[in-house]
């Protein structure tokens, strides 16, 4: 069982990095599907229930956003999909808050804060806003998952990649303005 946990952990590192390197929201959404599936199983085996909740919610939001942004789906189907997602996330939120109130810890608190930041990021349609939120998630997640090598590597890489992407795109914007002048 330890071997499976290790493999899933390192697979999580690879999939999570793929979320940060793509330059299109469509490719990012595809990577999020694989990452959410892998991380749900890994988090269950590790006993990280905020991460389980995060990945189920990420999969739901990602499915909704993909259908809305990249498919010809009727408005009624989108509303139905959104409603099912909202009910599921509402239930997950109720269970998560109840269990956190029963046994609050700083680590779990930061895991839930990380959950909120990532859910907000996944819902973004702007790549810049997505990257800013993911950068914040890197710092918050460092506290929430402190001590687990795979999660620490993921969060350090996310911080580095998002910082680079935000800086690089800022540099591109400055060059574009200078070219237009």
C-alpha positions as CSV (number, residue, x, y, z in Angstrom):
1,X,0.0,0.0,0.0
2,X,2.9,2.4,0.8
3,X,4.2,1.9,-2.8
4,X,0.9,2.8,-4.3
5,X,0.7,5.9,-2.1
6,X,4.2,6.9,-3.2
7,X,3.4,6.3,-6.9
8,X,0.2,8.3,-6.7
9,X,2.0,11.1,-4.8
10,X,4.7,11.5,-7.5
11,X,2.1,11.2,-10.3
12,X,0.3,14.0,-8.5
13,X,3.5,16.1,-8.8
14,X,3.7,15.5,-12.5
15,X,0.0,16.2,-13.1
16,X,-0.1,19.3,-11.0
17,X,2.9,20.7,-12.8
18,X,1.0,20.1,-16.1
19,X,-1.8,22.4,-14.7
20,X,0.7,25.2,-14.5
21,X,2.6,25.0,-17.7
22,X,-0.2,25.1,-20.3
23,X,-0.9,28.4,-22.1
24,X,-4.5,27.7,-22.9
25,X,-7.5,27.2,-20.6
26,X,-8.7,24.2,-22.7
27,X,-5.4,22.3,-22.1
28,X,-5.4,23.4,-18.5
29,X,-8.9,21.9,-18.1
30,X,-7.8,18.6,-19.6
31,X,-4.9,18.4,-17.2
32,X,-7.2,19.2,-14.3
33,X,-9.4,16.1,-15.1
34,X,-6.4,13.8,-14.8
35,X,-5.1,15.6,-11.7
36,X,-8.4,15.5,-9.9
37,X,-8.9,11.7,-10.5
38,X,-5.3,10.9,-9.3
39,X,-5.4,13.2,-6.3
40,X,-8.8,12.0,-5.1
41,X,-7.5,8.4,-4.8
42,X,-4.2,9.6,-3.3
43,X,-5.9,11.9,-0.8
44,X,-8.3,9.1,0.3
45,X,-5.3,6.9,1.0
46,X,-3.5,9.7,2.9
47,X,-6.5,10.6,4.9
48,X,-6.5,14.2,3.6
49,X,-10.3,14.8,3.4
50,X,-10.0,18.5,2.5
51,X,-8.0,17.4,-0.5
52,X,-10.6,14.8,-1.4
53,X,-13.3,17.4,-1.2
54,X,-11.1,19.8,-3.2
55,X,-10.6,17.3,-6.0
56,X,-14.3,16.3,-6.2
57,X,-15.2,19.9,-6.4
58,X,-12.5,20.7,-8.9
59,X,-13.7,17.9,-11.1
60,X,-17.3,19.2,-10.9
61,X,-16.4,22.8,-11.6
62,X,-14.0,21.8,-14.4
63,X,-16.6,19.7,-16.1
64,X,-19.1,22.6,-15.9
65,X,-16.6,25.2,-17.2
66,X,-15.4,22.9,-20.0
67,X,-19.0,22.2,-21.1
68,X,-19.8,26.0,-21.0
69,X,-16.6,27.2,-22.6
70,X,-15.7,24.6,-25.2
71,X,-18.9,22.6,-26.1
72,X,-22.2,23.5,-27.7
73,X,-24.4,22.6,-24.7
74,X,-27.9,23.9,-24.3
75,X,-28.5,26.5,-21.6
76,X,-30.9,24.1,-19.8
77,X,-28.3,21.4,-19.6
78,X,-25.7,23.9,-18.3
79,X,-28.2,25.0,-15.6
80,X,-28.9,21.4,-14.6
81,X,-25.2,20.6,-14.5
82,X,-24.6,23.7,-12.4
83,X,-27.4,22.9,-10.1
84,X,-26.1,19.4,-9.4
85,X,-22.7,20.8,-8.9
86,X,-24.0,23.4,-6.5
87,X,-25.9,20.9,-4.4
88,X,-22.9,18.5,-4.3
89,X,-20.5,21.3,-3.3
90,X,-23.0,22.6,-0.7
91,X,-23.2,19.2,0.9
92,X,-19.4,18.8,0.8
93,X,-19.0,22.3,2.4
94,X,-21.4,21.4,5.2
95,X,-19.6,18.1,6.0
96,X,-16.2,19.8,5.7
97,X,-17.1,22.7,8.0
98,X,-18.8,20.4,10.5
99,X,-15.7,18.1,10.8
100,X,-13.3,21.1,11.0
101,X,-15.3,22.7,13.8
102,X,-15.3,19.4,15.7
103,X,-11.5,19.1,15.4
104,X,-9.9,22.3,14.2
105,X,-6.1,22.3,13.5
106,X,-4.0,24.9,11.8
107,X,-2.9,22.5,9.1
108,X,-6.5,21.5,8.2
109,X,-7.5,25.1,8.3
110,X,-4.9,26.0,5.7
111,X,-5.9,23.0,3.6
112,X,-9.5,24.3,3.5
113,X,-8.2,27.8,2.7
114,X,-6.2,26.3,-0.1
115,X,-9.3,24.5,-1.3
116,X,-11.2,27.8,-1.6
117,X,-8.4,29.5,-3.5
118,X,-8.0,26.6,-5.9
119,X,-11.7,26.4,-6.5
120,X,-11.9,30.1,-7.3
121,X,-8.9,29.7,-9.6
122,X,-10.4,26.8,-11.5
123,X,-13.6,28.8,-12.1
124,X,-11.6,31.7,-13.7
125,X,-11.8,32.2,-17.5
126,X,-8.8,34.6,-17.4
127,X,-5.5,32.9,-17.4
128,X,-3.8,35.8,-15.5
129,X,-6.4,35.7,-12.7
130,X,-6.0,31.9,-12.6
131,X,-2.3,32.2,-12.3
132,X,-2.5,34.9,-9.5
133,X,-4.8,32.7,-7.5
134,X,-2.6,29.6,-8.0
135,X,0.4,31.6,-6.9
136,X,-1.5,32.4,-3.7
137,X,-2.4,28.7,-3.3
138,X,1.2,27.8,-3.4
139,X,2.0,29.8,-0.3
140,X,-1.2,28.7,1.6
141,X,-0.7,25.1,0.6
142,X,2.9,25.1,1.9
143,X,1.5,25.6,5.4
144,X,-1.5,23.3,5.0
145,X,0.6,20.3,3.7
146,X,3.8,21.0,5.6
147,X,5.8,17.8,6.1
148,X,4.6,15.9,3.0
149,X,7.5,15.9,0.4
150,X,5.3,15.5,-2.7
151,X,2.9,18.3,-1.7
152,X,5.8,20.6,-0.7
153,X,7.4,20.0,-4.1
154,X,4.1,20.7,-5.8
155,X,3.6,23.9,-3.9
156,X,7.2,25.2,-4.5
157,X,6.9,24.4,-8.2
158,X,3.6,26.1,-8.4
159,X,5.0,29.2,-6.8
160,X,8.0,29.2,-9.1
161,X,6.1,28.5,-12.3
162,X,3.3,30.9,-11.6
163,X,5.8,33.6,-10.7
164,X,7.6,33.1,-13.9
165,X,4.4,33.0,-16.0
166,X,3.1,36.1,-14.4
167,X,6.4,37.9,-14.9
168,X,6.9,36.6,-18.4
169,X,3.4,37.7,-19.5
170,X,3.9,41.1,-17.9
171,X,7.1,41.4,-19.9
172,X,5.2,40.4,-23.1
173,X,2.5,43.1,-22.4
174,X,5.1,45.8,-21.9
175,X,6.8,44.8,-25.2
176,X,3.4,44.8,-27.0
177,X,2.6,48.3,-25.7
178,X,6.0,49.5,-26.8
179,X,5.5,48.0,-30.3
180,X,2.1,49.8,-30.7
181,X,3.6,53.2,-29.7
